Amino acid sequence: MAPPPPLPPRRDWPIPTISLQIDDLSHPGSKLFLSSVDPTQVIHDAVVAVLQWLYVTPDDAPKDVRTIQLIVRPMEGVAYTTGSETAKEIHFACQHIVNCADRCADEICGVLTHEVVHCFQYNFQGSCPSGLIEGIADWVRLRAGFVPPHWTAGGKRWDAGYQVTGYFLQWLTERYGEGVVQEINGTMKDAPYDELVFKTVTGRKVGKLWKLYKEHLEGPKPEGAEDANEA
């Protein structure tokens, strides 16, 4: 796929109050975190990137999020986001930072960008499939330029989530134009989930879009292959 274009021009996006909590300063992951990034700046940049990719103007962006607290602590997994409409918490696993020590700064930026999406994205009033929620988060991470080396396009289902859905959304953007994901996210604000949102935005049902995407990944068929299959 083509590389993502540069970020749109910066605007006066609503930036919440940012705070940091580190539960174990002696953990190697905590030390790596503090030595690899400026905590305040990295969260601020993640917020700006998320708002730029999900919303057209600051007036379109949610204003409810007042605070984001990043909690770096020993725990299983990678990261998760929780909290209320106004106060968000991002929990980040120390050990994951250690596991990615060779590309620490990029991974921290990528994980935080993904998690900050969950602070600001709409979710069809709580009815959105988790695969689309996580796919939009990884699409923003992709557009922000923090792609881990193990990511690949493809998959079995469009709603598998994470990078599978993220790359699918990027293909939709390349095929139907910038603004596709922003429009999908916008429809998620005030209505329950309906798969027909994809047809509303692109003119095609999501099943057909996924089929076209998989054909795109497979590339042109060898001459005569279609005739042979039909025989």
ROTORLUM-907269 format. One record per residue (C-alpha): y, x, z; residue in one letter; residue number from 1. Coordinates in nm, 4 decimals. Layout:
<tibas>
py;px;pz;code;pos
Y;X;Z;A;NUM
...
</tibas>
This chain:
<tibas>
py;px;pz;code;pos
0.0000;0.0000;0.0000;M;1
0.3578;0.1070;-0.0577;A;2
0.5350;0.2654;0.2409;P;3
0.7588;0.0299;0.4370;P;4
1.1292;0.0330;0.3474;P;5
1.3838;0.1623;0.5977;P;6
1.4969;-0.0643;0.8779;L;7
1.7784;-0.3083;0.8040;P;8
2.1266;-0.2172;0.9296;P;9
2.1637;-0.2273;1.3058;R;10
2.3429;-0.5287;1.4530;R;11
2.4420;-0.6374;1.8010;D;12
2.1015;-0.7629;1.9082;W;13
2.0568;-0.9148;2.2566;P;14
1.9135;-0.6293;2.4639;I;15
1.7611;-0.7270;2.7995;P;16
1.7893;-0.5184;3.1147;T;17
1.5194;-0.2506;3.1020;I;18
1.3421;-0.1012;3.4030;S;19
1.0516;0.1369;3.4596;L;20
0.7814;0.1505;3.7258;Q;21
0.5272;0.4328;3.7425;I;22
0.2479;0.3673;3.9889;D;23
0.1001;0.7182;3.9987;D;24
0.3364;1.0049;3.9226;L;25
0.0548;1.2563;3.9653;S;26
-0.1558;1.1058;3.6846;H;27
-0.1596;1.3254;3.3703;P;28
-0.0704;1.0186;3.1626;G;29
0.2442;0.9582;3.3664;S;30
0.3490;1.3205;3.3232;K;31
0.2840;1.3020;2.9492;L;32
0.4830;0.9821;2.9236;F;33
0.7872;1.1270;3.0977;L;34
0.7738;1.4521;2.9024;S;35
0.7233;1.2885;2.5613;S;36
0.9857;1.0117;2.5489;V;37
1.3085;0.8931;2.7055;D;38
1.1807;0.5749;2.8776;P;39
1.5009;0.3745;2.8481;T;40
1.5645;0.4754;2.4889;Q;41
1.2086;0.4152;2.3686;V;42
1.2056;0.0585;2.5037;I;43
1.5559;-0.0076;2.3716;H;44
1.4516;0.1156;2.0259;D;45
1.1385;-0.0997;2.0382;A;46
1.3472;-0.4088;2.1203;V;47
1.5865;-0.3393;1.8331;V;48
1.3012;-0.2785;1.5873;A;49
1.1244;-0.5995;1.6898;V;50
1.4360;-0.8130;1.6621;L;51
1.5291;-0.6585;1.3267;Q;52
1.1899;-0.7298;1.1743;W;53
1.1348;-1.0770;1.3211;L;54
1.4847;-1.2262;1.2942;Y;55
1.7521;-1.2242;1.0271;V;56
2.0571;-1.2149;1.2550;T;57
2.1219;-1.1868;1.6299;P;58
2.2006;-1.5601;1.6325;D;59
1.8393;-1.6314;1.5276;D;60
1.6825;-1.4197;1.8027;A;61
1.5692;-1.5672;2.1368;P;62
1.8234;-1.5255;2.4167;K;63
1.5905;-1.6179;2.7057;D;64
1.4502;-1.2702;2.7770;V;65
1.6730;-1.1189;3.0447;R;66
1.4583;-0.8317;3.1716;T;67
1.1718;-0.6142;3.0512;I;68
0.9931;-0.4001;3.3076;Q;69
0.7569;-0.1310;3.1826;L;70
0.4810;-0.0507;3.4306;I;71
0.2847;0.2660;3.3580;V;72
-0.0258;0.2646;3.5738;R;73
-0.3952;0.3537;3.5941;P;74
-0.5892;0.0645;3.4415;M;75
-0.8520;-0.0152;3.1804;E;76
-0.7606;-0.0734;2.8163;G;77
-0.4338;0.0096;2.6432;V;78
-0.1528;-0.2325;2.7319;A;79
-0.0675;-0.5976;2.7808;Y;80
0.2416;-0.8129;2.8266;T;81
0.2890;-1.0834;3.0878;T;82
0.5709;-1.2572;3.2725;G;83
0.7953;-1.5610;3.2414;S;84
1.0316;-1.6807;2.9692;E;85
1.3114;-1.4709;3.1181;T;86
1.1331;-1.1762;3.2829;A;87
0.8690;-0.9791;3.0934;K;88
0.6328;-0.7076;3.2170;E;89
0.4579;-0.4577;2.9910;I;90
0.1650;-0.2824;3.1567;H;91
0.0659;0.0469;2.9930;F;92
-0.2518;0.2412;3.0748;A;93
-0.2016;0.6029;3.1840;C;94
-0.5389;0.7095;3.0485;Q;95
-0.4620;0.5805;2.6997;H;96
-0.1600;0.8102;2.6914;I;97
-0.3884;1.1019;2.7844;V;98
-0.6373;0.9990;2.5177;N;99
-0.3632;1.0226;2.2537;C;100
-0.2077;1.3442;2.3785;A;101
-0.2094;1.5030;2.0311;D;102
0.0246;1.2284;1.9011;R;103
0.1623;1.1069;2.2285;C;104
0.5199;1.0132;2.1373;A;105
0.4210;0.8156;1.8267;D;106
0.1496;0.6281;2.0145;E;107
0.3831;0.5395;2.3010;I;108
0.6414;0.4105;2.0527;C;109
0.3781;0.2178;1.8610;G;110
0.2187;0.0544;2.1632;V;111
0.5549;-0.0406;2.3100;L;112
0.6746;-0.1833;1.9786;T;113
0.3593;-0.3980;1.9612;H;114
0.4006;-0.5192;2.3182;E;115
0.7719;-0.5920;2.2846;V;116
0.6854;-0.8253;1.9952;V;117
0.5015;-1.0377;2.2522;H;118
0.8240;-1.0600;2.4500;C;119
1.0188;-1.2141;2.1608;F;120
0.7862;-1.3795;1.9077;Q;121
0.7333;-1.7550;1.8870;Y;122
0.3813;-1.8957;1.9278;N;123
0.3646;-2.2530;1.7968;F;124
0.4281;-2.3881;2.1489;Q;125
0.1285;-2.1955;2.2829;G;126
-0.1145;-2.3160;2.0127;S;127
-0.1008;-2.0151;1.7792;C;128
-0.4345;-1.8386;1.7138;P;129
-0.4460;-1.5045;1.8935;S;130
-0.5293;-1.3294;1.5660;G;131
-0.1938;-1.4288;1.4159;L;132
-0.0086;-1.3399;1.7363;I;133
-0.1613;-0.9919;1.7457;E;134
-0.1345;-0.9514;1.3693;G;135
0.2391;-1.0117;1.3717;I;136
0.2731;-0.7554;1.6516;A;137
0.0855;-0.4934;1.4505;D;138
0.2814;-0.5873;1.1370;W;139
0.6039;-0.5033;1.3204;V;140
0.4455;-0.1789;1.4434;R;141
0.3504;-0.1020;1.0827;L;142
0.7023;-0.1741;0.9564;R;143
0.8516;0.0382;1.2325;A;144
0.6462;0.3343;1.1081;G;145
0.4100;0.3889;1.4008;F;146
0.0749;0.3619;1.2223;V;147
-0.2208;0.5202;1.4054;P;148
-0.4462;0.7407;1.1905;P;149
-0.7493;0.5119;1.2362;H;150
-0.5841;0.2011;1.0866;W;151
-0.7191;0.0783;0.7532;T;152
-0.6552;-0.2307;0.5435;A;153
-0.9295;-0.4873;0.4930;G;154
-1.1556;-0.6872;0.7196;G;155
-1.3724;-0.9974;0.7163;K;156
-1.1197;-1.2630;0.8223;R;157
-0.7444;-1.2980;0.7794;W;158
-0.7119;-1.3991;1.1446;D;159
-0.9131;-1.1105;1.2881;A;160
-0.5862;-0.9928;1.4403;G;161
-0.4245;-0.6572;1.5016;Y;162
-0.4098;-0.4259;1.1991;Q;163
-0.6426;-0.6463;0.9903;V;164
-0.3938;-0.9319;0.9999;T;165
-0.1011;-0.6899;1.0079;G;166
-0.1907;-0.5359;0.6733;Y;167
-0.2546;-0.8841;0.5304;F;168
0.0955;-0.9887;0.6374;L;169
0.2347;-0.6740;0.4784;Q;170
0.0631;-0.7619;0.1506;W;171
0.2157;-1.1102;0.1716;L;172
0.5547;-0.9450;0.2184;T;173
0.5039;-0.7209;-0.0827;E;174
0.3825;-1.0101;-0.2998;R;175
0.6178;-1.2891;-0.1898;Y;176
0.9190;-1.0944;-0.0693;G;177
1.0875;-0.9744;0.2455;E;178
1.1325;-1.2586;0.4902;G;179
0.7792;-1.4024;0.4720;V;180
0.6843;-1.3025;0.8264;V;181
1.0278;-1.3943;0.9600;Q;182
0.9858;-1.7411;0.8073;E;183
0.6353;-1.7785;0.9512;I;184
0.7635;-1.6740;1.2926;N;185
1.0542;-1.9167;1.2620;G;186
0.8203;-2.2099;1.2000;T;187
0.6333;-2.1134;1.5177;M;188
0.9268;-2.2083;1.7396;K;189
0.9268;-2.5872;1.7645;D;190
0.5941;-2.7174;1.6338;A;191
0.2214;-2.6861;1.7076;P;192
0.0084;-2.4618;1.4868;Y;193
-0.0821;-2.5780;1.1400;D;194
-0.2566;-2.3444;0.8954;E;195
-0.0533;-2.5048;0.6170;L;196
0.2403;-2.2916;0.7291;V;197
0.1143;-2.0318;0.4818;F;198
0.1315;-2.2813;0.1959;K;199
0.4799;-2.3879;0.3047;T;200
0.6006;-2.0271;0.2946;V;201
0.4086;-1.8906;-0.0060;T;202
0.2901;-2.1946;-0.2010;G;203
-0.0773;-2.1099;-0.1421;R;204
-0.3273;-2.1898;0.1330;K;205
-0.4238;-1.9002;0.3556;V;206
-0.7855;-1.9000;0.2345;G;207
-0.6711;-1.8437;-0.1234;K;208
-0.4214;-1.5804;-0.0090;L;209
-0.6961;-1.3915;0.1737;W;210
-0.9163;-1.4032;-0.1367;K;211
-0.6355;-1.2634;-0.3506;L;212
-0.5663;-0.9949;-0.0914;Y;213
-0.9297;-0.8827;-0.0854;K;214
-0.9316;-0.8696;-0.4649;E;215
-0.6160;-0.6588;-0.4490;H;216
-0.7852;-0.4140;-0.2121;L;217
-1.0924;-0.3903;-0.4316;E;218
-0.8792;-0.3037;-0.7324;G;219
-0.9345;-0.3981;-1.0964;P;220
-1.2918;-0.4836;-1.1893;K;221
-1.4639;-0.2536;-1.4411;P;222
-1.4604;-0.3894;-1.7941;E;223
-1.7504;-0.6250;-1.8452;G;224
-1.8280;-0.6598;-1.4732;A;225
-1.7107;-1.0201;-1.4550;E;226
-1.9172;-1.1199;-1.7572;D;227
-2.2234;-0.9501;-1.6113;A;228
-2.1813;-1.1350;-1.2810;N;229
-2.1438;-1.4668;-1.4587;E;230
-2.4612;-1.4010;-1.6571;A;231
</tibas>
